[in-house]
């Protein structure tokens, strides 16, 4: 198992960065301060310490909620492949229709961003895609 066996506790924002769940520590801190991270059902502040066995719930921008369980602790950067051994991802798989919808929105957005903001017809098409 990767990680430092001598560690018993690590700051939440540091662990989120080292485990590659966020790109940077400051991004992890912003998510914690914004209420997007919960540890064992309680609000996860950046300075909160975590231990092995803690369950972390992360609310992502796309509305998806990622659930991970801490398996090991580390304070310093490690290779990305080893970082994935620090946690077990218990997030349920995304339904195929959601994947298809996101892909269609991405393609639609890419095709229309060069033309400027969407007009009335394009906005209606976007709403129809999203199911509003």
C-alpha positions as CSV (number, residue, x, y, z in Angstrom):
1,X,0.0,0.0,0.0
2,X,1.2,3.5,-0.8
3,X,1.4,6.2,1.8
4,X,3.2,6.8,5.0
5,X,2.3,4.2,7.7
6,X,3.7,6.5,10.4
7,X,1.0,9.1,9.7
8,X,-2.2,8.9,11.7
9,X,-3.8,12.1,10.6
10,X,-3.5,14.5,7.6
11,X,-5.2,17.8,6.7
12,X,-8.2,17.3,4.4
13,X,-7.0,19.8,1.8
14,X,-3.5,18.3,1.6
15,X,-4.8,14.8,1.2
16,X,-7.3,15.8,-1.5
17,X,-4.4,17.4,-3.4
18,X,-2.0,14.5,-2.9
19,X,-4.7,11.9,-3.8
20,X,-5.2,13.8,-7.2
21,X,-8.9,14.3,-6.4
22,X,-8.3,18.0,-7.0
23,X,-5.6,19.5,-9.3
24,X,-4.2,21.9,-6.7
25,X,-4.4,22.3,-2.9
26,X,-5.9,25.8,-3.4
27,X,-8.7,24.2,-5.5
28,X,-9.3,21.7,-2.7
29,X,-9.4,24.5,-0.2
30,X,-12.0,26.4,-2.2
31,X,-14.2,23.3,-2.5
32,X,-14.0,22.7,1.2
33,X,-14.7,26.4,2.1
34,X,-17.6,26.4,-0.4
35,X,-19.3,23.4,1.3
36,X,-18.6,21.0,-1.6
37,X,-16.8,18.4,0.6
38,X,-18.2,16.4,3.5
39,X,-16.3,14.0,5.8
40,X,-18.4,11.4,7.5
41,X,-21.5,13.4,7.0
42,X,-20.1,16.6,8.4
43,X,-18.9,19.7,6.6
44,X,-15.2,19.3,5.6
45,X,-13.2,22.4,6.4
46,X,-9.7,22.6,4.8
47,X,-7.9,22.3,8.2
48,X,-9.9,19.3,9.3
49,X,-7.8,16.2,9.9
50,X,-8.8,12.9,8.3
51,X,-7.9,9.3,9.2
52,X,-8.0,6.0,7.3
53,X,-11.5,4.7,7.0
54,X,-13.1,8.2,6.7
55,X,-15.7,8.6,4.0
56,X,-15.5,11.7,1.9
57,X,-18.3,13.0,-0.3
58,X,-17.4,15.5,-3.0
59,X,-20.0,17.5,-5.0
60,X,-18.6,18.2,-8.5
61,X,-19.5,21.1,-10.8
62,X,-21.5,18.8,-13.1
63,X,-23.8,18.0,-10.3
64,X,-22.2,14.6,-9.8
65,X,-21.4,13.4,-6.3
66,X,-18.3,11.4,-5.8
67,X,-17.9,9.2,-2.7
68,X,-14.5,7.9,-1.6
69,X,-13.2,6.1,1.4
70,X,-9.7,6.9,2.7
71,X,-7.4,3.8,2.6
72,X,-4.0,5.4,3.3
73,X,-2.6,8.8,4.2
74,X,0.2,10.8,2.5
75,X,1.4,14.4,3.0
76,X,3.7,14.7,0.0
77,X,3.1,14.4,-3.7
78,X,3.3,10.9,-5.1
79,X,2.9,9.5,-8.7
80,X,-0.7,9.6,-9.9
81,X,-0.9,5.8,-10.2
82,X,0.1,5.4,-6.6
83,X,-2.2,8.3,-5.5
84,X,-5.2,6.3,-6.7
85,X,-4.3,3.6,-4.1
86,X,-4.9,6.1,-1.3
87,X,-8.7,5.8,-1.7
88,X,-11.5,3.5,-2.8
89,X,-14.0,5.2,-5.1
90,X,-17.5,4.1,-4.2
91,X,-19.3,6.4,-6.6
92,X,-22.1,4.6,-8.4
93,X,-21.6,4.4,-12.2
94,X,-23.1,7.2,-14.3
95,X,-26.2,6.1,-16.3
96,X,-25.5,5.8,-20.0
97,X,-28.2,8.3,-20.9
98,X,-26.5,11.0,-18.7
99,X,-23.2,10.3,-20.4
100,X,-24.9,10.6,-23.9
101,X,-26.6,13.9,-22.8
102,X,-23.3,15.4,-21.5
103,X,-21.5,14.3,-24.7
104,X,-24.3,15.9,-26.9
105,X,-24.1,19.2,-24.9
106,X,-20.4,19.3,-25.2
107,X,-20.6,18.8,-29.0
108,X,-23.4,21.4,-29.3
109,X,-21.4,23.9,-27.2
110,X,-18.2,23.4,-29.2
111,X,-20.1,23.9,-32.5
112,X,-21.8,27.1,-31.3
113,X,-19.2,28.9,-29.2
114,X,-17.3,30.2,-32.2
115,X,-20.5,31.9,-33.4
116,X,-21.0,33.9,-30.2
117,X,-23.8,33.6,-27.7
118,X,-26.8,31.5,-28.6
119,X,-29.8,33.1,-30.2
120,X,-33.4,32.3,-29.2
121,X,-33.7,29.2,-31.4
122,X,-30.4,27.8,-30.0
123,X,-31.4,28.5,-26.4
124,X,-34.6,26.5,-27.0
125,X,-32.6,23.7,-28.5
126,X,-30.3,23.6,-25.4
127,X,-33.3,23.6,-23.1
128,X,-34.8,20.7,-25.1
129,X,-31.6,18.8,-24.8
130,X,-31.5,19.3,-21.1
131,X,-35.1,18.3,-20.6
132,X,-36.4,21.5,-19.2
